Amino acid sequence: MIKLVLTDIDGVWTDGGMYYDATGNELKKFHTYDSAGVLWCKMAGIPVGILTGETTDMVERRAAKLGVDHLFQGAKDKVAIATTLCKDYGISLDEVAYIGDDINDLNLLRLVGLSACPSSAPEYIQAEVDIVLRKAGGQGVFREFVETHILADQMPELLKKKIDSFRQ
């Protein structure tokens, strides 16, 4: 049973592109579908954590808006972070689901109980995960992971619950 869901950002919640305006400001596009993945986890009592190698205000604002439980930016050793979270929750890596898409995700993808990547991930990443999802990064792939693989058996019951205070 999954008791913690972890996710990368760039290439998962975004299409992996880094957009710059004329003044040098960096922009990222997030798909609102992924917010429902966070909602479903919250309703099921499963904490969500973001582990990203980048450090941006955009990701911090998105995580805060969605009420993500843990945000680790500038994450160089994702395995160490996940291991610490597991200790804090009294769980093992076998009870963690992780979705990532690139080389810096590979070590953690190999260790967790349920691993996935977007269809846009390189083939060598796809070969290492339990699930290659149908959607590409930035197209709601986190939501797909949660709804169809982590909480699939709970979705009918979750859909019956009243959704009051969730903001996209």
PEHUKA-V633368 format. One record per pair of residues at least 12 apart in sequence whose C-alpha atoms are under 8 Angstrom apart, sorted by the first residue. I is the first residue (numbers start at 1). J is the second residue. D is the distance in Angstrom with one decimal. If there is no record, write none. Layout:
# PEHUKA-V633368
{{I | J | D} {I | J | D}}
This chain:
# PEHUKA-V633368
{{1 | 95 | 5.9} {2 | 46 | 7.8} {2 | 94 | 7.9} {2 | 95 | 4.6} {2 | 96 | 5.5} {2 | 97 | 6.3} {2 | 113 | 7.7} {2 | 114 | 8.0} {2 | 150 | 6.9} {3 | 46 | 5.6} {3 | 47 | 7.3} {3 | 91 | 7.6} {3 | 95 | 5.4} {3 | 96 | 6.1} {4 | 46 | 5.6} {4 | 47 | 5.3} {4 | 48 | 6.2} {4 | 49 | 7.8} {4 | 95 | 6.7} {4 | 96 | 4.9} {4 | 97 | 6.4} {5 | 46 | 7.0} {5 | 47 | 6.3} {5 | 48 | 4.8} {5 | 49 | 6.3} {5 | 96 | 5.8} {5 | 97 | 4.8} {5 | 98 | 6.0} {6 | 48 | 5.7} {6 | 49 | 4.7} {6 | 50 | 5.8} {6 | 51 | 7.0} {6 | 96 | 7.2} {6 | 97 | 6.1} {6 | 98 | 4.7} {6 | 99 | 6.7} {7 | 48 | 7.8} {7 | 49 | 6.3} {7 | 50 | 5.0} {7 | 51 | 6.1} {7 | 98 | 5.5} {7 | 99 | 5.0} {7 | 100 | 6.2} {7 | 142 | 7.8} {8 | 50 | 5.8} {8 | 51 | 5.2} {8 | 52 | 5.4} {8 | 98 | 8.0} {8 | 99 | 6.4} {8 | 100 | 5.1} {8 | 101 | 7.6} {8 | 105 | 7.6} {9 | 50 | 7.0} {9 | 51 | 7.3} {9 | 52 | 6.0} {9 | 100 | 7.8} {10 | 52 | 7.5} {10 | 137 | 7.9} {11 | 100 | 7.7} {11 | 101 | 6.1} {11 | 102 | 8.0} {11 | 118 | 7.9} {11 | 120 | 7.9} {11 | 121 | 7.7} {11 | 137 | 4.8} {11 | 138 | 6.6} {12 | 99 | 7.5} {12 | 100 | 6.5} {12 | 101 | 6.6} {12 | 117 | 7.7} {12 | 118 | 6.5} {12 | 136 | 7.5} {12 | 137 | 4.2} {12 | 138 | 5.8} {12 | 141 | 6.6} {12 | 142 | 6.8} {13 | 30 | 5.9} {13 | 31 | 6.8} {13 | 34 | 6.9} {13 | 137 | 5.9} {13 | 138 | 4.8} {13 | 139 | 7.5} {13 | 140 | 6.9} {13 | 141 | 7.1} {13 | 142 | 6.6} {14 | 28 | 6.8} {14 | 29 | 5.9} {14 | 30 | 5.3} {14 | 31 | 7.1} {14 | 137 | 5.6} {14 | 138 | 3.8} {14 | 139 | 7.5} {15 | 29 | 7.5} {15 | 136 | 7.4} {15 | 137 | 4.7} {15 | 138 | 4.2} {15 | 139 | 7.4} {16 | 137 | 7.0} {16 | 138 | 7.4} {27 | 58 | 7.7} {28 | 58 | 7.4} {29 | 138 | 7.4} {30 | 138 | 6.3} {31 | 138 | 5.8} {31 | 139 | 6.0} {31 | 140 | 5.8} {32 | 140 | 7.3} {32 | 168 | 6.3} {33 | 139 | 7.7} {33 | 140 | 5.0} {33 | 143 | 6.3} {34 | 140 | 5.0} {34 | 141 | 7.0} {34 | 142 | 5.4} {34 | 143 | 4.7} {35 | 66 | 6.5} {35 | 143 | 7.3} {35 | 168 | 6.0} {36 | 143 | 6.1} {37 | 142 | 6.2} {37 | 143 | 4.1} {37 | 144 | 7.5} {37 | 145 | 7.9} {37 | 146 | 5.6} {37 | 147 | 6.9} {38 | 66 | 7.0} {38 | 68 | 7.1} {38 | 143 | 7.7} {39 | 66 | 7.9} {39 | 166 | 6.9} {40 | 146 | 7.5} {40 | 147 | 7.7} {40 | 151 | 7.9} {40 | 158 | 7.2} {41 | 146 | 7.5} {41 | 151 | 7.9} {43 | 158 | 7.1} {44 | 154 | 8.0} {44 | 158 | 7.5} {47 | 68 | 7.7} {47 | 69 | 5.9} {47 | 70 | 8.0} {48 | 68 | 5.7} {48 | 69 | 5.4} {48 | 70 | 6.5} {49 | 68 | 6.3} {49 | 69 | 5.8} {49 | 70 | 4.3} {49 | 71 | 5.7} {49 | 72 | 7.7} {50 | 63 | 7.9} {50 | 68 | 7.6} {50 | 70 | 6.1} {50 | 71 | 4.8} {50 | 72 | 6.0} {50 | 73 | 7.9} {51 | 71 | 6.3} {51 | 72 | 4.9} {51 | 73 | 6.2} {51 | 75 | 6.1} {51 | 78 | 6.7} {52 | 72 | 6.3} {52 | 73 | 5.0} {52 | 74 | 6.1} {52 | 75 | 5.4} {53 | 73 | 5.8} {53 | 74 | 4.3} {53 | 75 | 4.5} {53 | 76 | 6.0} {54 | 73 | 5.8} {54 | 74 | 5.0} {54 | 75 | 7.4} {55 | 73 | 5.0} {55 | 74 | 5.3} {56 | 73 | 7.7} {65 | 167 | 7.2} {65 | 168 | 7.4} {66 | 166 | 7.7} {66 | 167 | 6.7} {66 | 168 | 6.9} {76 | 104 | 8.0} {78 | 104 | 8.0} {78 | 105 | 7.3} {78 | 107 | 8.0} {78 | 108 | 6.5} {79 | 107 | 6.8} {79 | 108 | 5.3} {82 | 108 | 8.0} {93 | 111 | 6.6} {93 | 112 | 4.9} {93 | 113 | 6.2} {94 | 111 | 7.5} {94 | 112 | 5.2} {94 | 113 | 3.8} {94 | 114 | 7.4} {95 | 112 | 7.1} {95 | 113 | 5.5} {95 | 114 | 7.8} {96 | 112 | 5.5} {96 | 113 | 5.5} {96 | 114 | 6.5} {97 | 112 | 6.1} {97 | 113 | 6.0} {97 | 114 | 4.5} {97 | 115 | 5.7} {97 | 116 | 8.0} {97 | 150 | 7.7} {98 | 112 | 6.8} {98 | 114 | 6.4} {98 | 115 | 5.0} {98 | 116 | 6.4} {99 | 115 | 5.8} {99 | 116 | 4.7} {99 | 117 | 5.3} {99 | 118 | 7.9} {99 | 142 | 7.5} {99 | 145 | 7.9} {100 | 116 | 6.6} {100 | 117 | 5.3} {100 | 118 | 7.6} {101 | 117 | 5.3} {101 | 118 | 6.5} {101 | 120 | 7.8} {101 | 121 | 5.0} {101 | 122 | 7.4} {101 | 125 | 6.7} {102 | 121 | 6.6} {102 | 122 | 7.1} {102 | 125 | 6.5} {103 | 125 | 7.5} {106 | 125 | 7.0} {106 | 128 | 7.7} {109 | 128 | 7.4} {109 | 129 | 6.5} {110 | 128 | 6.8} {110 | 129 | 7.1} {114 | 130 | 6.4} {115 | 129 | 5.2} {115 | 130 | 5.2} {115 | 131 | 6.4} {116 | 129 | 5.3} {116 | 130 | 5.8} {116 | 131 | 4.6} {116 | 132 | 5.7} {116 | 133 | 6.9} {116 | 145 | 7.5} {117 | 129 | 6.8} {117 | 131 | 6.6} {117 | 132 | 5.2} {117 | 133 | 6.1} {118 | 132 | 5.9} {118 | 133 | 5.1} {118 | 134 | 6.9} {118 | 135 | 5.9} {118 | 136 | 4.8} {118 | 137 | 5.5} {118 | 141 | 6.3} {119 | 132 | 5.9} {119 | 133 | 5.6} {119 | 134 | 5.7} {119 | 135 | 5.7} {119 | 136 | 4.8} {119 | 137 | 7.4} {120 | 135 | 7.7} {120 | 136 | 4.8} {120 | 137 | 6.2} {121 | 136 | 7.8} {121 | 137 | 7.9} {133 | 145 | 7.0}}
